[in-house]
Amino acid sequence: MNCLEDFHQDILGKAMRGLGIGKNDMAHRIGTEREEIEGILKGAFDERYIRQMASELSIDANKLIRSARREWLPAPVGIEGVIQFNSSYHDIAVNAYLTWDDRTKEAWIFDTGTEAYPIVSFVAQNNLKVKAIFLTHTHLDHIACLQELRQKTGQPLVFVHHLELFAGCEPIDEGFQDELGSLSLETRHTHGHSVGGITYFLNGLTKPIAFVGDAVFAGSMGGGMVSYGDALRTNREKIMTLPNETILCPGHGPMTTVMEEKKHNPFFPEFKT
C-alpha cells in the first residue's frame, strides 16, 4: 500500500471540521471568497491561500505545501515478522496486520479489514497459530470480517478497549500488556478519532512497531471524529514520543516511522524539517 491516504485538501478539511471553522468563516479570515476555499478543499492548488489556511488552523504550511505538490512518500518500510494486508471498503483501502514469533509460530492479528481469506491463507501457509486479535477501534471497515476470521483461525481471543466493547471481546485499557514468544506488547489509549482508540506498541523485532489504527496516517491523521483536540493531544503524547525509528502501522495508507511523521506530517508543526 504505497498511496497516501490524505493530501492537502483532506488535511485542511479535517482541521477545519475539528476546529469548527466553516468555509465562509475561513474565506473571511483570509480575505477571499467561499468559492476559493471550496476549490482548495476539492484539491486545487493555490500556495498563498493554502499557507494562509494553514496559519489559521495551526498546521505546518511548508509540510502542507509538500503534500499539495505530491512531493513526499514515506521511505518503503519492510521488517521481518510483520505483514500488511490490504482490502477494500467501498472506495477506500483498509489495512490489517499480522505479526508472529518464528520460534513458537504463534501470531497476533491487528484489525481485520474486510477480507479474511488473505490472512487465513498466510496463516495456513506458514503453519501459524493465531493467539489473539487486537482491535485498534471498532469502525466497521476495521472489523468487517472479524467473525469469519475468528471462525477460520481457531476462535482466538479478541481484545478491544472497554469503551468500545461488544459481544465476544475482552475489554482492555491503557497499560495492558501481553507476550508472544519473544514479542511483548503494551497498549496506549490514543482516542479522539474514536472513543476507545488503542495503539499497540510492540517490541521484540529488529525495530519497535506501533499499530496505530486511524490515530496517525503517513502525512496525516484520522481526524477527530469524537474529539479533534483529544486526537491531536494523544497523538503528540503517546505516538510522537515513541523512539524515532518506531515503525507506524496505520489503518489506511503506507507504513511510516515516527521520524518521517515529525518531518512531514502537517498536523505536528512543532517538529521542524
QUISUL-V605456 format. One record per residue. RES is the residue in one letter. PHI is phi in whole degrees, -180 to 180 (* if undefined). OMEGA is omega in degrees with one decimal (999 if undefined). NEAR is the number of other ideal C-beta (glycine too) atoms within 8 Angstrom. Layout:
# QUISUL-V605456
RES;PHI;OMEGA;NEAR
RES;PHI;OMEGA;NEAR
This chain:
# QUISUL-V605456
M;*;-173.9;9
N;-106;-176.9;5
C;-84;176.9;7
L;-63;177.4;12
E;-74;-173.7;11
D;-130;168.9;11
F;-125;-168.5;10
H;-57;-177.2;13
Q;-66;178.3;10
D;-70;-178.8;10
I;-63;178.7;16
L;-63;179.8;16
G;-62;179.2;9
K;-65;180.0;14
A;-66;178.9;14
M;-64;178.8;13
R;-63;-178.2;10
G;-63;-178.9;12
L;-94;179.2;8
G;70;179.8;5
I;-104;-179.5;10
G;-84;-177.7;7
K;-66;178.9;10
N;-65;179.0;7
D;-61;179.8;8
M;-64;178.3;13
A;-60;178.7;13
H;-65;-177.3;7
R;-63;-175.1;9
I;-105;173.6;10
G;73;177.4;5
T;-138;-178.9;7
E;-100;178.7;6
R;-55;-177.8;8
E;-60;178.5;6
E;-66;178.6;11
I;-64;179.0;14
E;-60;179.0;9
G;-62;179.4;9
I;-64;179.4;16
L;-71;172.9;11
K;-101;175.5;7
G;114;178.9;8
A;-66;-178.9;6
F;-114;170.7;9
D;-140;-170.4;9
E;-59;-177.7;8
R;-62;-179.3;6
Y;-68;179.3;12
I;-62;178.3;16
R;-64;179.6;11
Q;-67;177.3;10
M;-64;178.8;13
A;-59;179.7;13
S;-62;179.1;8
E;-65;-173.7;10
L;-102;179.4;11
S;59;172.6;6
I;-118;-170.6;13
D;-78;-175.0;11
A;-67;-177.9;11
N;-65;177.1;7
K;-65;179.8;15
L;-67;177.8;16
I;-64;176.4;12
R;-62;176.3;10
S;-64;-178.8;18
A;-64;-179.6;11
R;-87;-179.3;7
R;57;-173.9;6
E;-94;-173.4;5
W;-138;162.7;8
L;-133;175.9;7
P;-64;175.8;13
A;-58;-179.5;6
P;-54;-179.0;5
V;-112;174.4;10
G;-137;-179.7;3
I;-147;177.9;10
E;-62;176.5;5
G;101;175.4;10
V;-135;175.2;12
I;-129;178.2;7
Q;-102;175.1;10
F;-114;179.6;13
N;-113;173.8;9
S;-141;-175.1;13
S;-109;173.8;9
Y;-131;-170.5;11
H;54;-175.9;4
D;-104;179.3;3
I;-121;174.2;9
A;-100;-177.5;11
V;-128;-175.5;15
N;-108;165.5;15
A;-130;-175.8;14
Y;-136;174.5;13
L;-135;173.5;15
T;-128;-175.6;14
W;-150;175.7;12
D;-102;-175.0;13
D;-62;-175.3;7
R;-75;-176.2;6
T;-88;-175.6;7
K;64;175.2;11
E;-92;-172.5;12
A;-136;170.0;14
W;-120;175.4;15
I;-116;178.8;16
F;-120;-172.9;14
D;63;-173.4;16
T;-126;-169.6;14
G;65;-174.2;16
T;-114;-176.2;10
E;-129;179.9;9
A;-77;-169.2;10
Y;-55;-178.6;6
P;-60;179.3;9
I;-70;179.5;16
V;-60;179.7;11
S;-63;179.6;8
F;-64;178.7;12
V;-58;-178.4;13
A;-67;-177.7;8
Q;-64;-176.6;6
N;-106;176.4;8
N;54;-179.1;5
L;-95;173.0;12
K;-118;-178.7;8
V;-78;-178.5;13
K;-91;-177.9;9
A;-163;170.6;11
I;-116;179.7;15
F;-110;-179.1;15
L;-102;175.8;17
T;-75;173.4;16
H;-172;-168.8;14
T;-114;170.6;11
H;-60;-165.8;8
L;-57;-177.9;7
D;-64;-177.2;11
H;-97;-178.3;17
I;-133;-169.1;11
A;-59;-177.4;11
C;-110;-174.7;12
L;-57;-175.7;11
Q;-66;177.3;6
E;-64;-179.1;8
L;-65;177.2;14
R;-61;-177.2;12
Q;-60;-173.9;7
K;-93;178.4;7
T;-125;172.6;12
G;87;177.8;5
Q;55;176.7;5
P;-69;174.2;11
L;-64;175.6;7
V;-120;-178.2;13
F;-112;-179.6;12
V;-151;177.9;16
H;-60;-174.2;16
H;-62;178.9;9
L;-76;176.4;7
E;-124;-176.1;12
L;-65;171.5;9
F;-140;-170.4;7
A;-56;175.7;3
G;89;-178.0;5
C;-113;176.7;10
E;-101;-179.1;7
P;-79;174.6;9
I;-136;-179.1;10
D;-141;177.3;9
E;-58;179.9;7
G;93;174.7;6
F;-59;-179.7;9
Q;-129;176.6;8
D;-153;178.8;7
E;-134;178.7;7
L;-143;-174.3;15
G;59;-179.5;10
S;-86;-176.7;6
L;-95;175.2;14
S;-131;-173.3;10
L;-133;173.2;14
E;-141;-175.5;9
T;-101;172.5;14
R;-131;-177.9;11
H;-85;-177.7;12
T;-107;-174.3;15
H;-90;-178.1;15
G;132;170.8;18
H;-70;171.4;15
S;-137;-173.2;14
V;-69;-177.5;8
G;-118;-179.1;14
G;-59;-178.5;17
I;-126;166.4;17
T;-104;179.2;15
Y;-105;-177.4;12
F;-98;-170.5;13
L;-117;172.1;13
N;-119;176.8;9
G;124;173.5;8
L;-95;-176.1;13
T;-71;173.7;5
K;-139;174.8;8
P;-68;-176.7;12
I;-126;171.8;14
A;-131;175.2;15
F;-90;-165.2;13
V;-104;-177.7;14
G;59;-179.2;17
D;-101;177.8;17
A;-66;-179.4;17
V;-135;168.7;13
F;-112;171.5;15
A;-62;178.8;16
G;77;-178.7;16
S;-164;174.5;16
M;-156;-174.0;14
G;-71;-179.8;12
G;92;-175.1;11
G;-90;-179.1;14
M;-64;174.3;7
V;-99;179.8;10
S;-155;178.6;8
Y;-62;179.5;13
G;-62;178.3;9
D;-66;179.1;11
A;-60;178.5;19
L;-63;-175.8;13
R;-65;-177.4;9
T;-70;174.0;16
N;-62;-179.7;16
R;-65;-172.4;10
E;-79;-167.5;7
K;-121;176.4;11
I;-115;-176.6;16
M;-71;175.1;11
T;-90;175.6;6
L;-69;178.7;11
P;-55;-174.9;6
N;-56;-177.0;8
E;-81;-179.2;9
T;-59;176.7;13
I;-83;179.0;14
L;-98;-178.9;14
C;-112;-174.5;13
P;-87;179.5;17
G;-74;177.9;13
H;-144;176.9;11
G;81;-173.2;14
P;-78;171.2;12
M;-67;-176.2;11
T;-146;175.8;14
T;-135;176.3;13
V;-59;-179.7;14
M;-63;177.7;8
E;-59;-177.4;11
E;-71;174.5;15
K;-62;-177.5;11
K;-80;-165.1;9
H;-128;-175.5;14
N;-88;-176.3;14
P;-63;-179.1;15
F;-73;-177.7;12
F;-125;-176.9;12
P;-69;-177.9;9
E;-68;178.2;4
F;-98;-175.1;9
K;-87;179.7;3
T;-93;999;6
